[in-house]
Amino acid sequence: MIKMKRTKPTNYEAAKRTVTVGEEITAENMVERLIDARRREVPTKRSLAAKMKKDKDFIVIETKRGPTVFKRIA
């Protein structure tokens, strides 16, 4: 039997875990939550938003002027 070594989640996985299903959030709010959780390495707002746009667990709600609003669906 092979034991899998438990590893620390990536920055994006850690950010994704801070959002509940059905919640609307911006990338800036996710960064603030990671800082509050005392995460040492925090991704930039821009890189988080880019990954969230490609992720099928999030849908884009609003992209006009100002921050993009995402909603977690899964």
KEKEZA-123735 format. One record per residue: residue number from 0; chain; z, x, y of N, C-alpha, C in turn. Coordinates in steps of 0.2 Angstrom, whole numbers, padded with zeros to 4 digits. Each point is the difference from the previous one (the first is absolute). Example, Ala and Ser with C-alpha at 12.3 -4.5 7.8 and 13.67 -1.06 7.14 Angstrom:
residues 2
+-----+----+-------+-------+-------+-------+-------+-------+-------+-------+-------+
|   i | ch |   n_Z |   n_X |   n_Y |  ca_Z |  ca_X |  ca_Y |   c_Z |   c_X |   c_Y |
+-----+----+-------+-------+-------+-------+-------+-------+-------+-------+-------+
|   0 |  A |  0039 |  0066 | -0028 |  0000 | -0004 |  0006 |  0000 |  0004 |  0006 |
|   1 |  A | -0004 | -0002 |  0005 |  0001 |  0004 |  0006 |  0003 | -0004 |  0005 |
+-----+----+-------+-------+-------+-------+-------+-------+-------+-------+-------+
This chain:
residues 74
+-----+----+-------+-------+-------+-------+-------+-------+-------+-------+-------+
|   i | ch |   n_Z |   n_X |   n_Y |  ca_Z |  ca_X |  ca_Y |   c_Z |   c_X |   c_Y |
+-----+----+-------+-------+-------+-------+-------+-------+-------+-------+-------+
|   0 |  A |  0000 |  0004 | -0006 |  0000 | -0004 |  0006 |  0000 |  0004 |  0006 |
|   1 |  A | -0004 | -0001 |  0005 | -0001 |  0004 |  0006 |  0004 | -0004 |  0006 |
|   2 |  A |  0005 |  0004 |  0003 |  0003 | -0003 |  0005 | -0003 |  0001 |  0007 |
|   3 |  A | -0001 | -0005 |  0004 | -0003 |  0001 |  0006 |  0005 |  0002 |  0005 |
|   4 |  A | -0001 |  0005 |  0004 |  0004 |  0002 |  0005 |  0000 | -0004 |  0006 |
|   5 |  A |  0005 | -0003 |  0002 |  0000 | -0004 |  0006 | -0001 |  0004 |  0006 |
|   6 |  A | -0005 | -0002 |  0004 | -0002 |  0003 |  0006 |  0002 | -0004 |  0006 |
|   7 |  A |  0000 |  0004 |  0006 |  0001 | -0004 |  0006 | -0006 | -0003 |  0002 |
|   8 |  A |  0000 | -0006 |  0003 | -0006 | -0004 |  0002 | -0003 |  0004 |  0006 |
|   9 |  A | -0007 | -0001 |  0000 | -0004 |  0003 |  0006 |  0002 | -0004 |  0006 |
|  10 |  A | -0002 |  0003 |  0006 |  0002 | -0003 |  0006 | -0003 | -0007 |  0001 |
|  11 |  A | -0006 | -0001 | -0003 | -0003 | -0007 |  0001 |  0004 | -0005 | -0005 |
|  12 |  A |  0002 |  0002 | -0006 |  0003 | -0004 | -0005 |  0007 | -0002 |  0003 |
|  13 |  A |  0004 |  0005 |  0003 |  0006 | -0002 |  0003 | -0001 | -0005 |  0006 |
|  14 |  A | -0005 |  0001 |  0004 | -0001 | -0005 |  0005 | -0002 | -0007 | -0002 |
|  15 |  A | -0003 |  0000 | -0005 | -0002 | -0006 | -0003 |  0006 | -0004 | -0003 |
|  16 |  A |  0004 |  0004 | -0003 |  0006 | -0004 | -0003 |  0005 | -0003 |  0006 |
|  17 |  A | -0001 |  0002 |  0006 |  0004 | -0003 |  0005 | -0002 | -0006 |  0002 |
|  18 |  A | -0006 | -0003 | -0002 | -0003 | -0006 |  0002 |  0001 | -0005 | -0005 |
|  19 |  A |  0002 | -0006 |  0001 |  0001 | -0005 | -0005 | -0007 | -0004 |  0000 |
|  20 |  A | -0001 | -0004 | -0006 | -0006 | -0004 |  0000 |  0000 | -0006 |  0005 |
|  21 |  A | -0005 | -0001 |  0003 | -0001 | -0005 |  0005 |  0002 |  0002 |  0007 |
|  22 |  A |  0003 |  0006 |  0001 |  0002 |  0003 |  0007 | -0006 |  0002 |  0003 |
|  23 |  A |  0000 | -0001 |  0007 | -0005 |  0003 |  0005 |  0003 |  0006 |  0003 |
|  24 |  A | -0003 |  0005 |  0000 |  0003 |  0006 |  0003 | -0006 |  0005 |  0003 |
|  25 |  A |  0002 |  0004 |  0004 | -0004 |  0005 |  0003 |  0001 |  0007 | -0003 |
|  26 |  A | -0004 |  0005 |  0001 |  0001 |  0007 | -0003 |  0006 |  0003 |  0004 |
|  27 |  A |  0001 | -0002 |  0006 |  0005 |  0003 |  0004 |  0007 | -0002 | -0003 |
|  28 |  A |  0000 | -0006 | -0001 |  0007 | -0003 | -0003 |  0001 |  0003 | -0007 |
|  29 |  A | -0005 |  0002 | -0004 |  0001 |  0003 | -0006 |  0003 |  0007 |  0001 |
|  30 |  A | -0003 |  0004 |  0005 |  0003 |  0006 |  0001 |  0007 |  0000 |  0002 |
|  31 |  A |  0002 | -0005 |  0005 |  0007 | -0001 |  0002 |  0004 | -0001 | -0006 |
|  32 |  A | -0002 | -0004 | -0005 |  0004 | -0001 | -0006 |  0001 |  0006 | -0004 |
|  33 |  A | -0005 |  0004 |  0000 |  0001 |  0006 | -0004 |  0005 |  0005 |  0003 |
|  34 |  A | -0001 |  0000 |  0007 |  0005 |  0005 |  0004 |  0007 | -0003 | -0001 |
|  35 |  A |  0001 | -0007 |  0000 |  0007 | -0003 | -0001 |  0002 |  0002 | -0007 |
|  36 |  A | -0004 |  0000 | -0005 |  0002 |  0002 | -0007 |  0001 |  0007 | -0001 |
|  37 |  A | -0001 |  0004 |  0005 |  0001 |  0007 |  0000 | -0004 |  0004 | -0004 |
|  38 |  A | -0007 | -0002 |  0000 | -0005 |  0003 | -0004 | -0002 |  0006 |  0004 |
|  39 |  A |  0000 |  0006 | -0003 | -0002 |  0006 |  0003 | -0007 |  0001 |  0003 |
|  40 |  A | -0004 | -0002 | -0004 | -0007 |  0001 |  0002 | -0003 | -0007 |  0001 |
|  41 |  A | -0002 | -0001 |  0006 | -0003 | -0007 |  0002 | -0007 |  0000 |  0002 |
|  42 |  A | -0004 | -0004 | -0003 | -0008 |  0000 |  0001 | -0001 | -0002 |  0007 |
|  43 |  A | -0005 |  0002 |  0003 | -0002 | -0003 |  0007 | -0002 | -0007 |  0000 |
|  44 |  A |  0000 | -0003 |  0005 | -0002 | -0008 |  0001 | -0007 |  0000 | -0002 |
|  45 |  A | -0004 |  0004 |  0002 | -0007 |  0000 | -0001 | -0002 |  0000 | -0008 |
|  46 |  A |  0003 |  0005 | -0003 | -0001 |  0001 | -0007 |  0002 | -0006 | -0004 |
|  47 |  A |  0006 | -0003 |  0002 |  0003 | -0005 | -0004 | -0005 | -0006 |  0001 |
|  48 |  A | -0002 | -0002 |  0006 | -0005 | -0005 |  0001 | -0006 |  0000 | -0004 |
|  49 |  A | -0003 |  0007 |  0000 | -0006 |  0001 | -0004 |  0001 | -0002 | -0007 |
|  50 |  A |  0005 |  0002 | -0003 |  0002 | -0001 | -0007 |  0001 | -0008 | -0001 |
|  51 |  A |  0003 | -0003 |  0004 |  0002 | -0007 |  0000 | -0007 | -0004 |  0000 |
|  52 |  A | -0004 |  0002 |  0004 | -0007 | -0004 |  0000 | -0004 |  0001 | -0006 |
|  53 |  A |  0001 |  0005 | -0004 | -0003 |  0001 | -0006 |  0004 | -0003 | -0006 |
|  54 |  A |  0006 | -0001 |  0001 |  0004 | -0003 | -0006 | -0001 | -0007 | -0001 |
|  55 |  A |  0000 | -0002 | -0006 | -0001 | -0007 | -0001 |  0006 | -0004 |  0000 |
|  56 |  A |  0006 |  0003 |  0001 |  0006 | -0004 |  0000 |  0001 | -0002 |  0007 |
|  57 |  A | -0004 |  0002 |  0005 |  0001 | -0002 |  0007 | -0007 | -0003 |  0003 |
|  58 |  A |  0001 | -0005 |  0004 | -0006 | -0003 |  0004 |  0001 |  0002 |  0007 |
|  59 |  A | -0005 |  0000 |  0004 |  0000 |  0002 |  0007 |  0000 | -0007 |  0003 |
|  60 |  A |  0005 | -0001 |  0005 |  0001 | -0006 |  0003 | -0003 |  0000 |  0007 |
|  61 |  A |  0001 |  0005 |  0004 | -0002 |  0001 |  0007 | -0002 |  0007 |  0001 |
|  62 |  A | -0006 |  0001 |  0003 | -0002 |  0007 |  0002 | -0002 |  0001 |  0007 |
|  63 |  A |  0001 | -0005 |  0004 | -0002 |  0000 |  0007 |  0004 |  0006 |  0004 |
|  64 |  A |  0000 |  0000 |  0006 |  0004 |  0005 |  0004 |  0007 |  0000 | -0002 |
|  65 |  A |  0003 |  0006 | -0001 |  0007 |  0001 | -0002 |  0000 |  0002 | -0008 |
|  66 |  A |  0006 |  0000 | -0002 |  0000 |  0002 | -0007 | -0003 | -0005 | -0005 |
|  67 |  A | -0002 |  0002 | -0006 | -0003 | -0004 | -0005 |  0006 | -0003 | -0004 |
|  68 |  A |  0000 | -0007 | -0001 |  0005 | -0003 | -0004 | -0003 | -0002 | -0007 |
|  69 |  A |  0005 |  0002 | -0005 | -0002 | -0001 | -0007 |  0005 | -0004 | -0003 |
|  70 |  A | -0003 | -0004 | -0005 |  0005 | -0004 | -0004 | -0001 |  0002 | -0008 |
|  71 |  A |  0006 |  0001 | -0003 |  0000 |  0002 | -0007 | -0001 | -0007 | -0004 |
|  72 |  A | -0004 |  0001 | -0005 | -0002 | -0006 | -0004 |  0002 |  0001 | -0007 |
|  73 |  A |  0002 |  0006 | -0002 |  0002 |  0001 | -0007 |  0005 |  0006 |  0000 |
+-----+----+-------+-------+-------+-------+-------+-------+-------+-------+-------+
